[in-house]
Amino acid sequence: MIKLVVFDLSGTTVSDDNAVAKCLYQAASEFGLNATLEDFEKTIGTNKIHLFEFMIARQEGKKLDINDLEHIRFEDYHEKALEIFDYYSVLMVDFYRNEVKPMPFAESVFDWCHQNNILVSTDTGFHRDVSIAIMEGLQWREKGLIDLHLDVEDTNGIGRPAPYLIHKAMYNLGIQSVHEVIKIGDTPADLLSGYNAGCIGNIGVLSGANTIETLIQYPHTHIIDSVALLPDLIQSHFNK
């Protein structure tokens, strides 16, 4: 039986009109970093400082893909990455202070999970400033809709595709087995983190920045249109 679902935020449970990728791209462009909007759409969900280091390294000619994030660090590019990140953070916090809203049916899915004795955690590749802006706007903890929220600063900056956010959620909520855990998100980084964590359910959603053609290339158990379909999937494939 499923005892915990770890939900991504932007593009999965938080509506953002692709704002994360757009803000990453805008910040990169401001500092002359040669990366496309599509490059960021495929790599969101990660630690954004490390992501800018990664993008700078690729611009410098290093052959890298998303699996290299958190495996390889690029300290030579750290200072420039921080400059870009600081500008990006201003853009992102401003967006969420003004426009944060849940995805359709996300809150009812959280309710359904609790009614079926399933704990709810959210996790994100955002740092604390953006994470706080989202949580303060949504008030999910205050409403009792979620049991835990984690961002990359809760795992010492090591984000997806590493499994540590999921494992920390399990530790904090007293879940001992990955065979009782579902990870759900809209990015390759979400799917890779769920795979690396060993979750029995590793589910991609198409409500965010990535198409099925992108997500299907990464480890997954299911790909669904939106988080709204999760209860039926749990009942039909997991808690039978």
Phi, psi and omega per residue, in radians:
M1 nan 2.441 3.100
I2 -1.259 2.281 3.123
K3 -2.005 -0.258 -3.106
L4 -2.612 2.364 2.937
V5 -2.068 2.264 3.089
V6 -1.836 1.945 -3.044
F7 -1.746 2.311 2.916
D8 -1.176 2.840 3.092
L9 -1.620 -1.633 -2.972
S10 -1.040 2.237 3.128
G11 1.547 -0.241 -3.135
T12 -2.020 -1.041 3.118
T13 -2.015 -0.202 3.119
V14 -2.110 2.218 -3.130
S15 -1.400 2.278 -3.103
D16 -2.483 0.050 3.103
D17 0.898 0.728 3.110
N18 1.103 0.421 -3.057
A19 -1.131 -0.570 -3.107
V20 -1.084 -0.919 3.137
A21 -1.097 -0.683 -3.133
K22 -1.124 -0.718 3.126
C23 -1.220 -0.664 3.060
L24 -1.060 -0.788 -3.129
Y25 -1.149 -0.725 3.133
Q26 -1.095 -0.761 3.130
A27 -1.136 -0.763 3.127
A28 -1.048 -0.783 -3.129
S29 -1.100 -0.675 -3.138
E30 -1.035 -0.554 -3.096
F31 -1.826 0.260 3.046
G32 1.300 0.374 3.123
L33 -1.486 2.168 -3.042
N34 -1.508 1.497 3.075
A35 -2.481 2.575 -3.088
T36 -1.614 2.879 3.043
L37 -1.026 -0.704 3.129
E38 -1.099 -0.642 3.073
D39 -0.980 -0.740 -3.118
F40 -1.330 -0.589 3.093
E41 -1.051 -0.587 -3.107
K42 -1.458 -0.219 -3.044
T43 -2.140 0.063 3.052
I44 -1.144 2.870 -3.060
G45 1.645 -0.034 -3.119
T46 -1.832 3.001 2.975
N47 -1.075 2.110 -2.978
K48 -1.244 -0.539 3.061
I49 -1.125 -0.839 3.119
H50 -1.106 -0.592 3.122
L51 -1.142 -0.753 3.099
F52 -1.146 -0.664 3.035
E53 -1.012 -0.798 3.138
F54 -1.042 -0.787 -3.128
M55 -1.171 -0.680 3.083
I56 -1.104 -0.757 3.131
A57 -1.057 -0.711 3.099
R58 -1.141 -0.674 3.096
Q59 -1.116 -0.520 3.125
E60 -1.417 0.049 3.019
G61 1.795 0.063 3.127
K62 -1.357 2.357 -3.138
K63 -1.504 1.901 -3.018
L64 -2.434 2.658 2.911
D65 -2.324 3.134 -2.985
I66 -1.051 -0.473 3.110
N67 -1.100 -0.359 -3.138
D68 -1.391 -0.300 3.096
L69 -1.091 2.318 -3.090
E70 1.298 -0.279 2.966
H71 -1.412 -0.688 -3.083
I72 -2.120 2.324 3.045
R73 -1.920 2.604 -3.044
F74 -2.137 1.227 -3.030
E75 -1.054 -0.491 3.134
D76 -1.087 -0.397 -3.094
Y77 -1.853 0.146 -2.997
H78 -1.114 -0.784 -3.073
E79 -1.119 -0.763 3.101
K80 -1.140 -0.701 3.117
A81 -1.058 -0.685 3.124
L82 -1.118 -0.696 3.098
E83 -1.037 -0.824 -3.139
I84 -1.138 -0.738 -3.124
F85 -1.075 -0.733 -3.131
D86 -1.064 -0.716 3.101
Y87 -1.169 -0.770 3.091
Y88 -1.008 -0.752 -3.095
S89 -1.065 -0.696 3.094
V90 -1.062 -0.790 3.123
L91 -1.068 -0.760 -3.027
M92 -1.264 -0.773 3.124
V93 -1.105 -0.730 3.117
D94 -1.055 -0.722 3.118
F95 -1.061 -0.890 -3.054
Y96 -1.280 -0.459 3.057
R97 -1.137 -0.453 -3.053
N98 -1.831 -0.439 -2.921
E99 -2.324 0.208 -3.037
V100 -1.186 2.291 3.083
K101 -2.708 2.628 -3.131
P102 -1.279 2.689 2.959
M103 -1.108 2.594 3.050
P104 -0.913 2.280 3.064
F105 1.310 -0.058 -3.128
A106 -1.036 -0.813 -3.088
E107 -1.171 -0.614 3.093
S108 -1.214 -0.529 3.065
V109 -1.195 -0.710 3.051
F110 -1.021 -0.775 3.111
D111 -1.048 -0.780 -3.135
W112 -1.051 -0.755 3.122
C113 -1.007 -0.835 -3.129
H114 -1.120 -0.672 3.111
Q115 -1.125 -0.385 -3.132
N116 -1.904 0.439 3.042
N117 1.036 0.630 3.080
I118 -1.967 2.187 3.109
L119 -1.301 2.658 -3.069
V120 -2.137 2.118 2.999
S121 -2.155 2.517 2.943
T122 -1.883 2.562 3.030
D123 -2.391 2.756 -3.054
T124 -2.691 2.677 3.017
G125 -1.474 -0.006 3.109
F126 -1.242 2.690 2.950
H127 -1.450 3.084 -2.924
R128 -1.074 -0.663 -3.070
D129 -1.113 -0.777 3.116
V130 -1.241 -0.712 3.118
S131 -0.998 -0.781 3.128
I132 -1.129 -0.742 3.141
A133 -1.015 -0.717 3.134
I134 -1.196 -0.853 -3.084
M135 -1.145 -0.667 3.110
E136 -1.175 -0.619 3.135
G137 -1.238 -0.664 -3.063
L138 -1.528 -0.528 3.133
Q139 1.040 0.586 -3.092
W140 -1.170 -0.674 3.130
R141 -1.179 -0.740 -3.128
E142 -1.118 -0.569 3.129
K143 -1.451 -0.081 -3.124
G144 1.307 0.340 -3.107
L145 -1.422 -0.486 3.101
I146 -2.205 2.689 -3.138
D147 -1.667 -0.374 -3.055
L148 -2.809 2.533 2.967
H149 -2.295 2.351 3.133
L150 -2.259 2.486 2.965
D151 -2.177 -3.135 -3.013
V152 -1.140 -0.358 3.100
E153 -1.282 -0.293 3.054
D154 -1.318 -0.253 3.103
T155 -2.121 0.639 3.072
N156 0.980 0.591 3.071
G157 1.485 -0.088 3.133
I158 -1.526 1.886 -3.075
G159 -1.804 -2.822 3.063
R160 -1.134 2.637 0.171
P161 -1.465 0.143 3.027
A162 -1.081 2.694 -3.049
P163 -1.567 0.081 -2.866
Y164 -1.219 -0.545 3.083
L165 -1.093 -0.718 3.114
I166 -1.169 -0.799 -3.128
H167 -1.137 -0.599 3.091
K168 -1.196 -0.672 3.062
A169 -1.037 -0.761 3.093
M170 -1.052 -0.806 -3.125
Y171 -1.076 -0.838 -3.086
N172 -1.154 -0.536 -3.067
L173 -1.776 0.052 3.026
G174 1.333 0.521 3.102
I175 -1.715 2.135 -2.991
Q176 -1.632 -0.398 -3.002
S177 -2.131 2.320 3.048
V178 -1.191 -0.233 3.094
H179 -1.351 0.025 3.076
E180 -2.032 0.245 -2.991
V181 -2.185 2.387 2.995
I182 -1.982 2.378 2.956
K183 -1.933 2.361 -3.136
I184 -2.386 2.338 -3.138
G185 -2.945 3.040 -3.009
D186 -1.892 0.183 -3.059
T187 -2.235 2.771 2.986
P188 -0.958 -0.652 3.134
A189 -1.094 -0.666 3.066
D190 -1.061 -0.860 -3.093
L191 -1.134 -0.683 3.109
L192 -1.168 -0.646 3.117
S193 -1.191 -0.690 3.089
G194 -1.130 -0.690 3.087
Y195 -1.148 -0.807 -3.135
N196 -1.154 -0.488 3.099
A197 -1.384 -0.317 -3.137
G198 1.475 0.359 -3.079
C199 -1.088 2.452 3.135
I200 -1.166 -0.559 3.040
G201 -2.039 2.198 -3.114
N202 -2.315 1.679 -2.823
I203 -2.010 2.230 3.026
G204 -1.659 2.550 3.058
V205 -2.117 2.609 -3.052
L206 -1.763 0.298 -3.110
S207 -1.519 -0.085 -3.077
G208 -1.884 -2.481 -2.968
A209 -1.397 -0.284 -2.948
N210 -1.959 2.517 3.124
T211 -1.501 2.955 3.095
I212 -1.131 -0.533 3.122
E213 -1.107 -0.564 3.080
T214 -1.371 -0.902 -3.021
L215 -1.148 -0.577 -3.067
I216 -1.139 -0.272 3.132
Q217 -1.361 -0.162 -3.055
Y218 -1.983 2.746 -3.087
P219 -1.012 2.320 3.140
H220 -2.780 2.756 2.971
T221 -1.727 -0.578 3.136
H222 -2.614 2.708 2.936
I223 -2.271 2.187 -3.079
I224 -2.205 2.878 -3.069
D225 -1.194 -0.692 -3.097
S226 -2.772 2.942 3.140
V227 -1.101 -0.370 3.139
A228 -1.030 -0.445 -3.091
L229 -1.536 -0.035 -3.063
L230 -1.103 -0.786 -3.138
P231 -0.958 -0.800 3.125
D232 -1.093 -0.656 3.140
L233 -1.163 -0.735 3.103
I234 -1.069 -0.764 -3.111
Q235 -1.200 -0.606 -3.063
S236 -1.520 -0.461 -3.020
H237 -2.085 -0.319 -3.056
F238 -2.081 -1.016 -3.089
N239 -1.663 1.032 -3.094
K240 -1.478 nan nan
